[in-house]
Amino acid sequence: MVRSRRTAEQMFPPVGQYNERTQSAAAFCAEHGISYGQLNYWRRNYRHETSAEESRGFVDVDNAAPREVAHVEIAYPHERTA
């Protein structure tokens, strides 16, 4: 049995359909000719890809702030205070 890899363009449209479904996962998989495990694999990739697009872990900084600002304070989460 030859297995072929599918691209994001091939995986993500069915995942979008699955997220809007009104049928069971088993019925959806049978209709699309995929296994339940494969559907979950695609869903994990879809979640990872869409969350990565929404937040890359960085925040845009607008450096067009007024020049009279003399300092910038950075507050780190979970920072210990002495």
Residue pairs with C-beta under 8 A, 6 or more apart in sequence:
8 45
8 49
11 42
11 45
11 46
12 42
12 46
12 49
14 32
14 34
14 39
14 42
15 39
15 42
15 43
15 46
16 46
17 28
18 25
18 28
18 39
18 43
21 28
23 31
25 36
25 39
26 36
28 39
29 35
29 36
29 38
29 39
32 39
34 42
